[in-house]
């Protein structure tokens, strides 16, 4: 198995004296005007980055060349990258020639970032204490509600260790609950209720993004804590990369407005990303398997001659085995790792992403 790359970000306030703050604010104002200008040119001009850079360089000569290039890359159409539908928010991206130092002799702040020969203090000791300064690959400085923030983005490689099958666990994620193969259940009804209330009451201006992120952070922290207590070594998840396609009008797989909203309402990607990096930090390896037929296969005998009389009920028509449907699914997910012989031609046993 390949070593895992874990990417994280840490957001803190960035400060300084009046001249330093004015310098950053003026730079961000110029980038804001740049963003409006680039967006007005249209998508055809974004593909020719050299011509675009020369044009913007002549119009915004005071902007640092590297800062200008890094921001223009946000408009660069690459691969499956979605093109912006509105001007990008102004931000200073620094991917080289930056210097972050830990200076414990200074009273105002222990952390400092150097940018254009100026030193800016970063505030947030608790957050920065968790950050490995050596692994910072990118810095983003932005303005939010007239306050300056600094986001440090890190990338670390974690080597795989040797694991035993006995200490592995499968996890099945649903819109209302998370079920583990060891019979543990984590309910997500509060998040589901919040999403449904937003749709029911048509809260168009009611943003649930912050609530969702906080909820998923707390949930994944609780799950990983449970793994640590039980000495879990391997977490087996379903590869849900193409899940959204199962409820898409564009792909002709729509299940109706209501069911589409339910299926697309849970942040599966966010949940798996948060869970994965927290597991890796705790020494727990994470594997992803093909999700095909995990909900339709009997975890006891392997038969697909099964029935689902209710949403949460599972009955095997061959051996008569009865079990909670999601629990049965989580056991099948684990079996893809511990018993790869269960996998057949239309259901690959293991996908190491």
C-alpha positions in Angstrom: 0.0 0.0 0.0 1.2 3.5 -0.8 2.0 6.0 2.0 -0.9 8.3 2.8 -0.7 12.0 2.3 -2.6 14.0 4.9 -3.5 17.7 4.1 -4.8 20.1 6.8 -5.4 23.8 7.1 -5.1 26.0 10.2 -6.8 29.5 10.1 -5.6 32.2 12.5 -5.6 36.0 12.7 -2.7 37.9 11.2 -1.7 41.2 12.7 0.9 44.0 12.6 1.3 47.7 13.0 -0.7 50.2 11.0 1.7 50.3 8.0 1.8 46.5 7.7 -2.0 46.2 7.9 -2.4 48.9 5.3 0.1 47.1 3.1 -1.9 43.9 3.2 -5.3 45.6 2.8 -4.1 47.6 -0.2 -2.7 44.5 -1.8 -6.0 42.6 -1.3 -7.9 45.6 -2.7 -5.8 45.5 -5.8 -6.3 41.7 -6.1 -10.1 42.3 -5.8 -10.0 44.7 -8.7 -7.8 42.2 -10.6 -10.4 39.4 -10.0 -13.2 41.6 -11.3 -11.1 42.4 -14.4 -10.1 38.8 -15.2 -13.6 37.5 -14.8 -14.9 40.2 -17.2 -12.6 39.0 -19.9 -14.4 35.7 -20.1 -13.4 32.0 -20.1 -11.7 32.0 -23.5 -9.0 34.4 -22.2 -8.3 32.2 -19.1 -6.8 29.3 -21.2 -3.9 31.5 -22.4 -2.2 32.2 -19.1 0.9 33.8 -20.6 -1.1 36.5 -22.5 -3.4 36.9 -19.5 -0.4 37.4 -17.2 1.2 40.0 -19.4 -2.1 41.9 -19.7 -2.7 41.9 -15.9 1.0 42.8 -15.2 0.7 45.9 -17.3 -2.6 46.9 -15.7 -1.6 46.1 -12.1 2.2 46.9 -12.0 2.3 47.3 -8.2 1.2 43.7 -7.5 4.0 41.3 -6.8 4.7 39.0 -9.7 4.4 35.7 -7.8 1.3 36.8 -5.9 -0.3 37.8 -9.3 0.6 34.4 -10.9 -0.7 32.4 -8.0 -4.0 34.2 -8.0 -4.4 33.9 -11.8 -4.0 30.1 -11.4 -7.5 30.1 -9.8 -8.9 30.9 -13.2 -6.8 28.4 -15.1 -9.0 25.6 -16.6 -7.2 22.4 -15.7 -8.6 18.8 -16.1 -12.0 18.5 -14.4 -11.6 21.7 -12.4 -14.8 23.7 -12.3 -14.5 27.2 -13.8 -15.6 30.1 -11.6 -19.1 31.4 -12.1 -18.4 34.7 -10.3 -15.2 36.6 -9.5 -12.9 34.8 -7.0 -12.5 36.4 -3.6 -9.3 38.3 -3.1 -6.5 36.4 -1.4 -2.7 36.5 -1.3 -1.3 33.0 -2.0 2.3 32.3 -1.1 3.8 29.0 -2.1 7.5 29.8 -1.8 9.9 32.4 -0.4 7.9 32.5 2.9 9.4 32.0 6.3 7.4 31.0 9.4 9.3 31.2 12.7 8.6 30.3 16.2 10.0 33.0 18.4 9.2 32.4 22.1 11.1 35.6 23.2 8.5 37.9 21.7 5.5 38.9 24.0 2.8 39.7 21.4 3.0 36.5 19.5 5.3 33.5 19.3 4.6 32.8 15.6 5.7 35.1 12.8 5.4 34.9 9.0 7.7 36.9 6.7 6.3 38.3 3.5 7.9 40.9 1.2 10.6 41.6 3.9 8.0 42.3 6.5 7.3 40.2 9.6 3.7 39.7 10.5 2.6 38.2 13.9 0.1 35.3 13.7 -2.3 35.0 16.6 -3.8 31.7 17.9 -1.3 29.8 20.0 -3.6 26.8 20.6 -4.3 26.3 16.9 -0.7 26.8 15.9 0.6 24.5 18.6 -1.1 21.7 16.6 0.5 22.7 13.3 3.8 21.3 12.1 5.5 24.4 10.7 7.9 22.3 8.7 5.0 20.8 6.7 3.4 24.1 5.6 3.2 24.1 1.8 1.0 27.1 1.1 -0.1 30.3 2.9 -3.3 32.2 2.1 -3.9 35.7 3.5 -7.5 37.0 3.1 -9.9 39.6 4.5 -13.1 38.6 6.2 -15.4 41.3 7.7 -12.5 43.9 7.7 -10.2 41.5 9.7 -7.1 39.8 8.3 -6.7 36.0 8.5 -3.9 33.7 7.6 -4.5 30.1 6.5 -1.6 27.7 6.8 -2.0 24.6 4.6 0.1 21.6 5.5 0.9 18.3 3.8 2.4 15.3 5.6 3.2 11.8 4.4 2.3 9.0 6.8 3.9 5.6 6.2 1.7 2.5 6.4 2.3 0.1 9.2 1.6 -3.6 9.4 -1.9 -4.5 10.6 -3.8 -7.6 11.7 -7.2 -8.6 10.4 -8.6 -9.0 13.9 -8.3 -5.3 14.7 -10.1 -4.0 11.6 -13.6 -2.5 11.5 -16.1 -1.7 8.8 -18.2 1.5 8.7 -21.4 2.1 6.8 -22.6 5.7 6.5 -26.2 6.7 6.1 -28.1 10.0 6.1 -29.4 9.4 9.7 -26.7 7.2 11.3 -23.2 5.7 11.1 -23.0 2.0 11.8 -19.8 0.1 12.7 -19.3 -3.7 12.1 -18.7 -4.1 15.9 -22.4 -3.2 16.6 -21.8 0.5 17.5 -24.3 3.1 16.2 -23.7 6.9 15.9 -26.9 8.7 15.1 -26.9 11.8 12.8 -30.6 12.8 13.2 -29.8 16.3 14.4 -27.9 17.1 11.2 -30.6 15.4 9.1 -33.3 17.4 10.9 -31.5 20.7 10.4 -31.1 20.1 6.6 -34.8 19.1 6.3 -36.0 22.1 8.2 -34.0 24.4 5.9 -35.7 22.8 2.9 -39.2 22.7 4.5 -39.1 26.3 5.6 -37.3 27.5 2.5 -34.5 29.2 4.5 -32.6 30.4 1.4 -30.5 32.8 3.5 -30.0 30.3 6.3 -26.5 28.9 5.8 -26.0 25.5 7.5 -22.3 25.2 6.3 -20.7 26.2 9.6 -23.1 24.0 11.6 -22.4 21.0 9.3 -18.7 21.4 9.5 -18.7 21.7 13.3 -21.1 18.7 13.6 -18.9 16.5 11.4 -15.8 17.5 13.3 -17.3 16.5 16.6 -18.8 13.3 15.2 -15.5 12.1 13.6 -13.6 13.0 16.8 -16.0 10.8 18.8 -15.7 7.9 16.4 -11.9 8.0 16.3 -11.8 8.2 20.1 -13.9 5.0 20.1 -11.4 3.4 17.8 -8.5 4.3 20.1 -10.2 2.8 23.1 -10.7 -0.5 21.2 -7.2 -0.6 19.6 -8.6 -0.5 16.1 -5.8 -0.7 13.5 -7.7 -0.6 10.2 -10.8 1.3 9.2 -12.6 0.0 6.1 -14.9 2.5 4.2 -16.9 2.4 1.0 -15.5 4.3 -2.0 -18.4 6.8 -2.4 -16.7 8.8 -5.1 -19.6 8.3 -7.6 -22.5 8.3 -5.0 -24.0 11.6 -6.2 -24.5 10.1 -9.7 -27.1 7.8 -8.3 -29.4 10.8 -7.7 -28.8 13.1 -10.6 -31.2 14.5 -13.1 -28.3 15.1 -15.4 -27.4 11.4 -15.5 -31.0 10.3 -15.7 -30.8 8.6 -12.3 -33.1 11.1 -10.4 -35.2 9.6 -7.6 -37.4 12.7 -7.3 -36.8 16.0 -5.7 -37.3 14.9 -2.1 -35.1 11.7 -2.3 -32.4 13.6 -4.3 -32.3 16.2 -1.5 -32.0 13.5 1.2 -29.2 11.6 -0.6 -27.3 14.7 -1.5 -27.9 16.4 1.9 -25.3 14.4 3.9 -21.7 15.6 3.4 -20.2 12.1 2.6 -17.0 13.5 1.3 -16.4 15.9 4.2 -17.2 13.0 6.7 -14.8 10.6 5.1 -12.0 13.3 4.7 -12.3 14.4 8.4 -12.5 10.8 9.6 -9.5 9.7 7.4 -7.0 12.4 8.6 -8.0 11.9 12.2 -7.5 8.2 11.9 -4.1 8.6 10.2 -3.0 11.0 12.9 -3.9 8.3 15.5 -2.0 5.5 13.7 -5.2 3.9 12.2 -4.9 3.0 8.5 -7.9 3.8 6.2 -8.9 1.6 3.2 -11.7 2.1 0.8 -13.5 -0.8 -0.9 -15.9 -1.1 -3.8 -19.4 -0.5 -2.4 -21.2 -2.8 -4.9 -23.8 -5.1 -3.3 -22.7 -4.5 0.3 -26.3 -3.7 1.2 -27.7 -6.7 -0.8 -25.4 -9.4 0.3 -25.9 -11.6 3.4 -23.0 -11.1 5.8 -23.4 -14.6 7.1 -23.6 -16.8 4.0 -22.7 -14.4 1.1 -26.0 -14.9 -0.7 -27.7 -12.1 -2.7 -31.1 -13.8 -2.5 -32.2 -11.3 0.1 -35.1 -9.1 1.1 -35.6 -5.6 2.7 -39.2 -5.5 4.0 -38.3 -2.3 5.8 -35.6 0.3 5.3 -33.6 -0.9 8.3 -34.5 -4.6 8.1 -32.5 -7.3 6.3 -33.5 -10.9 5.7 -31.5 -13.6 3.8 -34.0 -15.8 1.9 -31.4 -18.7 1.7 -30.2 -19.1 5.3 -32.9 -17.1 7.1 -30.4 -14.7 8.7 -32.0 -11.5 10.0 -30.1 -8.3 11.0 -30.2 -4.5 10.9 -29.6 -3.6 7.3 -26.9 -1.0 7.9 -25.1 -3.3 10.4 -25.2 -6.1 7.8 -23.7 -3.6 5.3 -20.9 -2.6 7.6 -20.0 -6.3 8.2 -19.8 -6.8 4.4 -17.6 -3.7 4.1 -15.2 -5.2 6.6 -15.4 -8.6 4.9 -14.0 -7.0 1.7 -10.8 -6.4 3.6 -10.6 -9.6 5.8 -12.1 -12.0 3.3 -11.3 -10.8 -0.2 -12.4 -14.2 -1.6 -16.0 -12.8 -1.2 -15.3 -10.4 -4.0 -16.2 -11.6 -7.5 -15.8 -10.2 -11.0 -18.4 -7.4 -10.6 -17.3 -6.5 -7.1 -13.6 -5.8 -6.6 -12.3 -6.6 -3.1 -10.1 -3.7 -2.3 -9.4 -0.2 -3.6 -6.5 1.5 -1.9 -6.9 5.2 -2.7 
